[in-house]
Amino acid sequence: MRIFLSYGHDKNTPIAQRIKKDLEAAGHSVWIDSSEIKAGDDWRRSIVNGISNSDWTLGLLSKHSVRTPGVCLDELAIALHIKGGTIATVLVESEAEVTPPLSISSIQWLDMHDWAEHLSSGGEDGEKWYRSRFEGILRILASPAAKRFAGEIEYLEEKLRPILQQADIGALVDGFVGREWLKSLLNDWRRNARESRLYWISGAPGTGKSSFAAWLAHRGDVNVVALNLCRYNIAERRDPARVLRTIAFQIATRLPDYRQLLMDRFKKQDPNGTDLDHRSVAGLFDWLLAEPLRFAIDGDRSSDRYLIVIDALDETISNGRSELAEYWRSRAKNFQVG
């Protein structure tokens, strides 16, 4: 298995190196920035490629690694964007010191926060403690549920052919600050305007709308289940059909019940995945999103709404109109879970 190891360059580096060595001894291939990024490399592209080519991302959570802004947060965000749930986390500092981003807060971590205390003496008891925790990591990576998830994502990726756009994310959120007034307005809408399904943000070019969208999806304290960055000069990123496919894929990586409904729909109605190519934008919107999401289980989701973020809708305009914007506006009232 190919594993991307994400960690902070801090006092926890020794345990990161130990885990890397033992994962490789167990037969896994491990990508870690200290060995994989060479002098002269574009480090951001190297990280994106490392995550894309890995089966799992293993994140070591410390106060330093989850700081904002921080490269580790970008790595986890990109992994979530590309790989969905194939993320495992290890707590290497006290829970009181670590606040993981909301996007991965539902992922149960393996607690190794007192690793230094156990291993400092170099005794047999410390090694026994470490081996028990390391075997826990191996169990997570080898669990049937993890393998099933990976298979389901691969199946939907083949059917939906989502657009990969993660290379833009790090550059957009890098150094993004401010906009507290906008964050406050959005949170007020999210919590209090329960009947409203759409929140529109407009502004002149260069005012930071794209950076805010990327920040919101990957560092904001909200439940963003999909992000599409439309671009006028990249055909597939402004094509309504491709955007809807991409959004459906991202939601499927985050909501297991929706993922199952979507897979069942493909298997029963479109096993070859070819009918989607002939559907109108309205047909795709209903078939991929509105209809299956209405049957997804609500649970506690209605208490803290899930958000889909689409940046630069104006860049989807063709011949004076944006089909994508028109359908979000006209069907938003039916777009809900449960």
N, C-alpha and C positions, 0 to 999 in steps of 0.2 A: 504494500500500500504506500502511496505517496502522501507525505504529511508536510504541511506548511506549519512551521513553529513560529508563533508570534509571541514576543516577549519584550519587556522594557530593558534597556541597557542600564541596569542599576545594580544594586547589591544582590539581586536574584539571578544574575547571569550564571553563577556556578551551577545552580539547579537546572537552568535551561540547558546548559552544556551536558550535564549528566543525563538528563532525559533524552536529549538528542542521541548521545552515544548508546544508550540502552535500547532506544527504539531501533537504531541501525543494527545493533546486535541481535534484535528480535526479528530481523529480516525486512524492516521497513526502510524506505528511502525518505530522508528528511531534508527539507529546504529550510535553511536558516540564513539570515542576511549576512552574518559575519563570515560565512564561507562562500555564499553564492553570488554576492554582488562584488564584482571586480572593479579595480580602478578604471575610471573612465566610463563606467556603465551609467545609463540613465536609471538611477535607483528606483524611481517610481514605476517605470515600465518593468524593471526587473521584478519588483514585488508583485505587480499585477500578473505577470507571466507565471511567477512562482505559485500564486494562488490558483490561477486558471488551470495549471497543469497538476494540481494536487487533488487527492481524493478527500482529504480531511484538512481542516485547520484546527490546530491545537493552540489555544490562547492561554498564556500564563498571566493571570490578573494580579496586578500590584497597583499601588497608588500612582506610581510613575507611569505604568503602561496604559492606564485608563484616563490619564490627565487630558484636559482639553486646552489647546489643540495637542495632538500627538499622533505619531506615525502608527502606533499600535491600534488606536481607534480606527484609523483609516483602513488598516489591514483587516480588522474584524468586519468593518462596514462593507468592504469589497468582497470579502468571503461570503457574507450574508447575501449580498447582491447577486453573486455568481452561483454559490453553492447551496444557498438556503440553509437547511438545518444540519449540514455536515460540519458542525463546529462543536468542539469539546473545549471546556474551560477548566483550568486548574487555579485555585486560589493559593497564591504564594506569599500573601501577607494577610494580616488580620482583616476579617470581614468589616470591622469598624473603620478601617482605613481605605477600603476599596468600594467605590460606587460604580458598578458596571453600567455601560450605556443601556438605556431602556430596550434597544433593539435586541440585545442578547440576555436581558435580565431573566427571561423565562427558561434559559438553559441552565440546568443544574450543574454546579461545579463540583470538582473533586477537591477536598480540603487538604492542602499541604502547607498551610500558612506557617507552621512551626518547623519547617524543614531544617533550618539552620541550627536550631536547638537540638534536634535529634541527631544531626550528622556531625556536629562540631567535635564530639569526642572521638569519632572514628571507630566506635565500639560495635560489637555484634548486635546490641539492641537497636542502635540507630539504623544499621543495615537492614535488620528485619522489618523495622517500621517503613523504611523506604521501599523495600521490595513489595510490601503489601499495598502501598499507594501506587507504585508503578504498575502492578498487576491490575489495579483498578482502571488505569489508563488503557491498558491493553484490552480489558473487557469492554470498555466503551467503544473502542475502535472496531472490535470484532463482533459486536452485538448484532443479532438478527434484525432488530429494529433499524439499526444504522444501515445495514446492507439493503434492507427493504426500501428505506427512504432513498438511498442512492439509485436504486433501480427505478423507482417511481419518477424521480427527477430526470433521469436519463430518458425514460419513455416520453415524458411530456416535452422535454427539450427537442426530441426528434419530431414530435407532432407540431409543436408551436413555433419552432425556429426563432427564439427570442433574439433581440438585438443586444449585443454586448456593448455597453457604454461606460464600463467601470473606469476606463482610463481617464475620463473627465472628472471623476468624483474628487479624487485627491487634490487635483489642481484647483478645483472650485472652492473647496472648504479650507484649503491651506491659507491660514492667516485671516480667515473670516471673523470679524468682530462686529459688535454693535447691533443695530436694528432691534434694540430691546423693546421699543414701542410697537414694532410689528409683531414680535413674539407675543407680547401681551395681548394685542388685538386678536391674534389667531387663537390663543388659548381661551380667551373669553368666548369666542365663537364656538370653539370645540366643546366647551363645557356647558354653555348656557343656551346656545341657539340650536336646540335639539331638532327642530323641524327643518332646519336649513341643511341641504346636502352639498352645496357648492360654496367654496370660498375663493373669490377671484382676487388676484393681486396684479396690479398694473403699474407701469412706470416706464420712464424713458430708457433707451438703450444705455447700458453701462452703469445703471443704478444698483446692480447687485442682485437682481431677481434670481438669476441662475445659481449664484453662490448661496443665496438663502434657501433655495429649493434643495440643493445638495446637503447643506448643513442640517436642514430640518429632517431630511430622511435618515441621516447617519449620525447626527450628534444631538438633535433636538430631543426634548423629553416628551415625545409623542410616539404613537404607534403608527409608523409609516410602513405599509406592506408592499408598496410599489412606487417606483420612481422612473419616469421617462423624461429624458432631456432632448426635446425636439430640436432639430437643426436644419435650417433651410438648405444648407449645402451638402447634406448627407441624406440621400433619397429615402433610405429605409427608416431614418429617424424622424421623418415628417410624414411618412405614409401612414394613413389612419389604420389600415389593416395590420401592418407590422407593429404599430404602437399598441394596438389592442392585444395582439398575441403576446407581446412582451409583458404587458401588465398582467395578463392572465397567468403567465408563467411565474412571475415574481410572487403574485398572491398565493399560488399553489405551493411555493416553497415555504410559506409562512403559516398557512391555514390548512391543517391536515384533512379536515372534513371537506373543505372545498376541493382539495387535491383529489380526494377519493371520488367525489361527485364528477369532477372533470374527467378523470380517467374512465369511469363507468360510461360517461357520455360518449367518449371516443370509441370505446370498445363495442358499444351497442349501436351507435349511429354512424360512426365514421372511422372504422378500424384502420383504414389506410391513411387517414389524415389528409385526404385529397379534397374532400368536400369544402373544407375551409377556404381553399383557393378561389372558390366560385361564389362565395357568399358576399353580399353587400356589406357595407360598414354597419348598417343597422342590424343586419342578420348576425354579424360577428359579435356586435355588442351584446345582443340578447343571448346568443348561444354560448359564448365564452364567459360572460360576466353576470348580466342581470338575472338570468334564469337559474344557474346553479347556485349563485350566492343567496338567493331567496330561500333555498332549502338547506343552507349551511346552518349549523347549530349556533344559537346566539350565546348561550352560557352567560358570562359576565362581560361580553364584548360591548354591549350597548352602554355600559357604564363609563367606558373610555374609548371613544370611537377610533376605528382604524381609518387611516388616511391613505389616499392614492394621490401622489404629487406628479403633476405634469407641467413641465417647464416649457416656456416659449411656445404657447399654442398659436401665437401669431405667425410663427414660422411654418405652420401647417397649411396656411392659406394658399389655395390654388384657384385661379380664375375668379378671384374675388370672394371666395368663401372657404371656410374650414369645416369639412364634414365632421371631423373629430370633435371640435368645439360644439357644433350643433347638436350632436347626439348626447354629449355629456349634459348639455343644458336641458334638452327635451326629456331625457330619461332619468335624470338624477333622482327624481322623487321615488322611482322604483328601485333604486340602487341601494340595497341594504342587505344585511346579514340577518337571517332568522325571521 
